[in-house]
């Protein structure tokens, strides 16, 4: 077990499989299945321009470019950042993965599962990040008004144009 002061580089997955902006859904899903990877930073000319998770690709056809659903605001941290910093950032941003940089180059990926495996005490802190509509804790993304939404609720909100987030009387 690691302490929350441990550098994220000790838990990150490396090397990172990156894709280009012209990558097609079918190719990325094949790569994901063969390599057991779910998060793909998108790099163009050596510059990080987005990230996509395999769950983001569900709404696209096999020959569509993944860039269409890529998240352009990629959450990054330097390799020397501490586990506590990564957990805090994941909760604040409502994300389940962080791209790890070393001198502005991608050197690893860190997921919520990596953090919990490294320090089980972080699970309670990471539990604060949940879908504001259904309470799910995986595949989160920023939704309307800065609320966190899971993939399914995000899709529903896009289709319906609104989302019941509970509360009531």
C-alpha positions as CSV (number, residue, x, y, z in Angstrom):
1,X,0.0,0.0,0.0
2,X,1.2,3.5,-0.8
3,X,0.7,6.7,1.1
4,X,-1.2,9.7,-0.3
5,X,2.2,11.4,-0.6
6,X,3.4,8.8,-3.1
7,X,4.0,10.1,-6.6
8,X,1.4,9.1,-9.1
9,X,4.2,7.8,-11.4
10,X,4.5,4.8,-9.1
11,X,0.9,3.7,-10.0
12,X,0.3,5.0,-13.5
13,X,0.1,2.7,-16.5
14,X,2.8,3.1,-19.0
15,X,3.5,3.2,-21.9
16,X,0.4,4.9,-23.0
17,X,-1.4,4.0,-26.2
18,X,-2.2,7.2,-28.0
19,X,-4.2,7.6,-31.2
20,X,-4.4,10.3,-33.8
21,X,-7.3,12.6,-34.7
22,X,-8.2,10.4,-37.7
23,X,-8.6,7.2,-35.7
24,X,-11.8,5.3,-36.5
25,X,-14.1,3.8,-33.9
26,X,-13.7,0.2,-35.1
27,X,-9.9,0.4,-35.0
28,X,-9.9,2.0,-31.5
29,X,-12.3,-0.7,-30.2
30,X,-10.2,-3.4,-31.7
31,X,-7.1,-1.9,-30.1
32,X,-8.9,-1.5,-26.8
33,X,-10.0,-5.2,-26.7
34,X,-6.6,-6.6,-27.7
35,X,-4.6,-4.5,-25.3
36,X,-7.1,-4.2,-22.4
37,X,-7.1,-0.4,-22.5
38,X,-10.1,1.9,-22.2
39,X,-8.7,5.5,-22.3
40,X,-6.9,6.9,-25.3
41,X,-5.2,10.3,-25.4
42,X,-5.5,11.8,-28.8
43,X,-2.2,13.4,-30.1
44,X,-1.7,15.5,-33.2
45,X,1.8,16.6,-34.2
46,X,3.1,15.7,-30.7
47,X,0.4,17.8,-29.0
48,X,-2.3,16.4,-26.7
49,X,-5.6,17.5,-28.2
50,X,-8.2,15.3,-26.5
51,X,-9.0,12.0,-24.8
52,X,-11.6,9.4,-25.5
53,X,-12.9,6.5,-23.4
54,X,-14.3,3.4,-25.1
55,X,-17.7,4.2,-23.5
56,X,-17.7,7.5,-25.4
57,X,-17.7,5.6,-28.7
58,X,-21.1,3.8,-28.2
59,X,-22.9,6.6,-30.0
60,X,-20.8,6.4,-33.1
61,X,-20.7,4.1,-36.1
62,X,-17.7,1.8,-36.8
63,X,-16.3,4.1,-39.5
64,X,-16.7,7.4,-37.6
65,X,-13.7,9.3,-36.4
66,X,-13.4,9.2,-32.6
67,X,-12.4,12.8,-32.5
68,X,-16.2,13.6,-32.8
69,X,-16.8,12.6,-29.2
70,X,-13.4,13.3,-27.7
71,X,-13.1,15.4,-24.6
72,X,-11.0,18.4,-25.4
73,X,-10.4,19.5,-21.8
74,X,-7.9,16.8,-20.8
75,X,-7.1,16.5,-17.1
76,X,-3.3,16.2,-16.7
77,X,-0.9,16.1,-13.8
78,X,2.9,16.0,-13.7
79,X,4.4,12.6,-12.9
80,X,5.7,13.8,-9.5
81,X,2.2,14.9,-8.3
82,X,0.9,13.0,-5.3
83,X,-1.9,10.5,-5.1
84,X,-3.9,12.9,-2.9
85,X,-3.6,15.5,-5.7
86,X,-4.9,13.1,-8.3
87,X,-7.8,12.0,-6.2
88,X,-8.8,15.6,-5.4
89,X,-8.6,16.5,-9.1
90,X,-10.7,13.5,-10.2
91,X,-13.4,14.5,-7.7
92,X,-13.3,18.2,-8.6
93,X,-13.4,17.5,-12.4
94,X,-15.7,14.5,-12.3
95,X,-13.3,12.2,-14.3
96,X,-12.1,8.7,-13.9
97,X,-8.6,9.1,-15.5
98,X,-5.8,11.5,-15.7
99,X,-3.1,11.8,-18.3
100,X,0.3,11.9,-16.6
101,X,3.0,14.2,-18.1
102,X,6.7,14.4,-17.8
103,X,8.2,17.5,-19.3
104,X,5.0,18.1,-21.3
105,X,5.2,14.6,-22.8
106,X,2.6,11.9,-22.1
107,X,4.3,9.3,-19.9
108,X,1.3,7.5,-18.3
109,X,-2.3,7.1,-17.5
110,X,-3.8,7.0,-14.0
111,X,-7.3,5.8,-13.3
112,X,-9.6,5.8,-10.3
113,X,-8.9,2.1,-10.0
114,X,-5.2,2.6,-9.9
115,X,-5.6,5.1,-7.0
116,X,-7.8,2.8,-5.0
117,X,-5.4,-0.1,-5.6
118,X,-2.5,2.0,-4.4
119,X,-4.3,3.4,-1.4
120,X,-7.6,1.8,-0.4
121,X,-8.3,4.8,1.9
122,X,-8.8,7.0,-1.2
123,X,-11.9,5.0,-2.2
124,X,-14.0,7.0,0.3
125,X,-12.7,10.3,-1.0
126,X,-13.2,9.2,-4.6
127,X,-16.8,8.1,-3.8
128,X,-17.7,11.8,-3.6
129,X,-17.5,11.9,-7.4
130,X,-20.8,10.4,-8.5
131,X,-23.5,11.0,-11.1
132,X,-25.8,13.8,-9.9
133,X,-28.8,12.0,-11.5
134,X,-28.4,8.3,-10.6
135,X,-25.4,8.1,-8.2
136,X,-23.2,5.9,-10.5
137,X,-19.5,6.3,-9.8
138,X,-18.0,5.2,-13.2
139,X,-17.7,6.8,-16.6
140,X,-18.3,10.2,-15.2
141,X,-18.1,13.4,-17.2
142,X,-19.1,17.1,-16.7
143,X,-22.7,17.7,-17.4
144,X,-25.0,20.7,-17.6
145,X,-24.4,23.4,-15.0
146,X,-21.1,21.7,-13.9
147,X,-22.9,18.6,-12.5
148,X,-21.2,15.2,-12.9
149,X,-23.1,12.7,-15.1
150,X,-22.4,9.1,-15.9
151,X,-22.3,8.1,-19.6
152,X,-26.0,6.9,-19.6
153,X,-27.4,10.0,-17.9
154,X,-25.3,12.2,-20.2
155,X,-26.6,10.5,-23.2
156,X,-30.2,10.8,-21.9
157,X,-29.7,14.5,-21.2
158,X,-28.5,15.1,-24.8
159,X,-31.4,13.2,-26.2
160,X,-34.1,14.7,-24.0
161,X,-32.7,18.1,-23.6
162,X,-33.2,17.9,-19.9
163,X,-32.5,15.6,-17.0
164,X,-34.3,14.9,-13.7
165,X,-31.6,15.1,-11.1
166,X,-33.9,14.2,-8.2
167,X,-34.2,16.3,-5.0
168,X,-38.0,17.0,-5.1
169,X,-39.9,17.9,-2.0
